Amino acid sequence: MTPIRLQEPFRAVFYAPFYAALARGAYAAEGVEVQLLGGFIPGNAKDVVLSGQADLAWGGPMRILLAHEADHASPLRNFGSVVMGDPFFLVGRQPNPGFRLRDLAGMTLGTVSEVPTPWWTLQEDVRQDGLDPTTVKRVTDRTMAENAEAVAEGKLDVAQVFEPLASQLEMSGRAHVWHIAASRGPTAYTTYYTTVQNLQTKRAEFKAMLRGLAKTLAWVAASPSDALADCVASYFPDLPLPLLKAALARYKAQGMWTPDPFYPEEAFLRLEHAMFTAGAITWKPGFAGTVDNAIVAEALGHGPA
């Protein structure tokens, strides 16, 4: 099999199973050499794949939905799911165990500026809880770290963040988690993606990767979260190990990662609907038009568990 270039969108704790597959040699054990191409700008990963500089990437299915919005004949397809829970939280300075999303009325919310999906999905949750999301007063031009600090200093009511910021705030006693976005249910956040052509010409290599991914996901599900933290710690050299362990323990407890690489349609439909109601897309290309679960079934020799 030919070597495969795998594009990382950016470094994030919730991507831990992808790093675990590399760290544990799961791909090599299936006979395929995988080179990780580091990334810092999430939106660039799609372009790297389309240009042929990478064979596939992992990232948000929202990128493929946006690609199909711009070009109904887009060659990009998702396959091989990993993160099917929303990894974001709302945090506030004081404990607020009775918080409801409708309580955002009258508050100022610092939303994620780095990527758009967290607000797209949250705005639909807000709508479902009876509040018009367009009426929420938002700060949209600050980083998650800046918003987290503003909450801790009492300068912002509530902020939308992911791990390790949520655990860092709680461990320091400077803020508390008010809302867990993953509580809405399965939401498509991270899969592999590539082109239709690559799915054919590199099918053997991709199936080998899927077998390695499946074994990694099974190991993640069966192992303590501390073992996952120890496994991927080298990918987060600036993150204290106790904080990494706390962050991954929270994510595992929330069922953040799929037990196998089959992409659940329910998770896709929830994302697609949220993007539609947010105005990010104006048509729905559908699950069959953007996802290849057949390659997963071929790789594993069975359908979803």
SVG drawing of the C-alpha trace seen along z (x, -y; Angstrom):
<svg xmlns="http://www.w3.org/2000/svg" viewBox="-41 -44 47 53">
<polyline fill="none" stroke="black" stroke-width="0.4" points="0.0,0.0 1.1,-3.5 1.9,-6.0 -1.0,-8.2 -0.8,-11.9 -3.4,-12.8 -4.1,-16.5 -4.8,-17.7 -7.1,-20.8 -5.7,-22.1 -4.6,-20.6 -7.5,-19.9 -8.1,-17.7 -11.4,-16.4 -9.5,-14.8 -7.7,-12.5 -8.7,-9.2 -7.1,-10.4 -3.8,-11.0 -4.2,-7.7 -4.4,-5.8 -1.1,-7.3 0.6,-6.9 -0.4,-3.3 0.7,-2.4 -2.8,-1.3 -2.4,-2.2 1.0,-0.6 -0.4,2.6 -2.8,2.7 -0.1,2.3 -0.4,-1.3 2.1,-4.1 0.3,-7.3 2.1,-10.7 0.4,-13.4 0.5,-16.9 0.1,-19.4 -2.5,-22.1 -3.4,-25.4 -6.2,-26.8 -9.3,-24.5 -10.7,-25.8 -7.4,-25.1 -7.6,-21.3 -10.3,-21.0 -8.3,-23.0 -5.2,-20.9 -7.2,-17.7 -8.8,-19.3 -5.3,-20.4 -3.9,-16.9 -1.3,-17.9 -3.0,-15.5 -4.9,-12.3 -7.5,-12.9 -8.1,-15.0 -10.1,-14.8 -12.5,-17.6 -16.0,-18.9 -18.6,-17.5 -19.8,-21.1 -16.9,-21.7 -18.4,-19.2 -21.9,-20.7 -20.5,-24.1 -18.6,-22.7 -21.9,-21.2 -23.6,-24.5 -21.1,-26.3 -21.0,-23.5 -23.8,-20.9 -21.4,-18.6 -18.6,-18.9 -16.4,-15.8 -15.9,-15.8 -17.3,-13.0 -17.2,-12.1 -16.4,-8.7 -15.2,-7.2 -16.7,-9.0 -15.0,-9.7 -16.4,-12.8 -20.2,-12.6 -20.9,-14.7 -20.7,-18.5 -17.5,-19.2 -18.4,-22.7 -19.7,-24.1 -21.2,-27.3 -19.3,-28.5 -20.2,-31.3 -18.4,-32.7 -20.8,-31.3 -22.4,-27.9 -25.8,-27.9 -27.3,-24.4 -30.7,-25.5 -29.5,-27.2 -31.6,-26.9 -30.6,-28.2 -33.6,-30.6 -31.8,-32.3 -29.4,-33.8 -32.0,-36.5 -30.6,-39.5 -27.1,-38.1 -24.0,-38.7 -22.6,-35.5 -19.1,-35.2 -19.4,-32.7 -16.6,-30.8 -14.9,-32.9 -12.3,-30.3 -14.9,-28.1 -18.6,-28.6 -20.2,-25.2 -20.5,-25.7 -22.8,-28.7 -24.7,-27.1 -25.6,-24.1 -26.2,-26.2 -28.5,-28.6 -30.8,-25.8 -30.8,-24.6 -31.6,-28.1 -34.5,-28.2 -35.8,-24.8 -35.7,-26.2 -38.1,-29.0 -35.7,-31.9 -35.1,-33.6 -31.3,-33.1 -31.1,-36.4 -32.0,-38.3 -29.0,-36.9 -26.4,-39.6 -23.1,-38.1 -19.5,-38.9 -18.2,-37.4 -14.7,-38.7 -12.7,-37.3 -10.9,-34.0 -12.3,-31.3 -9.3,-32.0 -10.1,-35.7 -13.8,-35.0 -12.9,-32.5 -10.7,-35.1 -13.4,-37.7 -15.9,-35.4 -13.4,-34.6 -12.9,-38.3 -16.6,-39.1 -16.5,-41.1 -18.6,-38.7 -21.8,-36.8 -21.2,-33.5 -18.7,-32.0 -18.7,-29.2 -15.5,-27.1 -14.2,-23.6 -11.7,-21.5 -9.2,-22.0 -10.6,-25.5 -13.7,-24.2 -11.7,-22.0 -9.0,-24.6 -11.6,-27.1 -13.3,-24.6 -10.1,-23.3 -9.0,-26.8 -12.4,-27.7 -12.7,-30.7 -15.7,-29.6 -18.2,-26.7 -19.8,-24.7 -23.5,-25.8 -24.4,-23.9 -23.1,-20.8 -23.7,-21.0 -23.3,-17.2 -26.5,-16.8 -28.6,-17.5 -27.6,-14.1 -25.4,-12.9 -24.1,-15.7 -21.7,-15.3 -18.4,-17.0 -15.5,-15.0 -14.9,-12.4 -12.3,-11.7 -13.0,-13.4 -11.6,-13.1 -12.6,-13.2 -14.7,-10.6 -11.7,-9.9 -9.5,-9.2 -12.1,-6.9 -11.7,-4.8 -8.0,-5.0 -6.8,-4.7 -9.6,-2.5 -7.3,0.3 -5.3,-2.2 -8.4,-3.9 -9.9,-0.6 -6.7,0.3 -6.9,-3.0 -10.5,-2.4 -9.6,1.0 -6.9,-0.7 -9.3,-3.4 -11.9,-0.8 -9.4,0.9 -8.4,-2.4 -12.0,-3.4 -12.6,0.0 -9.5,-0.5 -10.6,-4.0 -14.1,-2.7 -12.6,0.1 -9.7,-1.8 -9.7,-4.3 -9.5,-7.9 -6.2,-8.3 -4.7,-5.7 -5.9,-7.8 -4.3,-10.9 -1.0,-9.1 -1.2,-7.8 -1.7,-11.2 0.2,-13.4 3.1,-13.9 0.8,-15.7 0.0,-18.3 3.5,-19.1 2.4,-22.4 -0.7,-21.0 -0.2,-19.7 -1.0,-16.0 -3.6,-16.4 -5.5,-18.9 -5.4,-16.7 -6.7,-13.8 -9.5,-15.9 -10.5,-17.1 -10.5,-13.6 -12.3,-12.1 -15.1,-14.6 -15.3,-14.0 -15.4,-10.2 -18.1,-10.4 -20.2,-12.4 -19.8,-9.7 -18.0,-12.1 -16.5,-9.4 -18.2,-6.8 -17.7,-3.1 -16.9,-2.3 -16.2,-4.3 -19.7,-4.1 -21.2,-7.5 -24.6,-7.7 -27.2,-9.4 -28.9,-10.9 -25.8,-12.9 -25.5,-14.2 -29.2,-15.2 -28.8,-17.2 -25.9,-19.1 -27.5,-19.7 -30.6,-21.0 -28.7,-23.4 -26.7,-24.8 -29.9,-25.2 -31.7,-27.1 -28.6,-29.2 -28.6,-30.2 -25.2,-28.7 -26.7,-26.5 -29.7,-27.1 -30.3,-23.5 -29.9,-20.0 -27.7,-17.7 -28.6,-14.8 -26.7,-11.9 -26.5,-9.8 -25.1,-12.7 -22.2,-13.5 -21.3,-10.3 -19.7,-7.0 -20.5,-4.4 -20.0,-1.6 -16.3,-1.8 -16.5,-1.3 -18.7,1.8 -16.2,3.1 -13.3,2.5 -14.8,4.1 -16.9,6.8 -20.1,5.8 -22.6,3.0 -23.0,0.6 -22.8,2.3"/>
</svg>
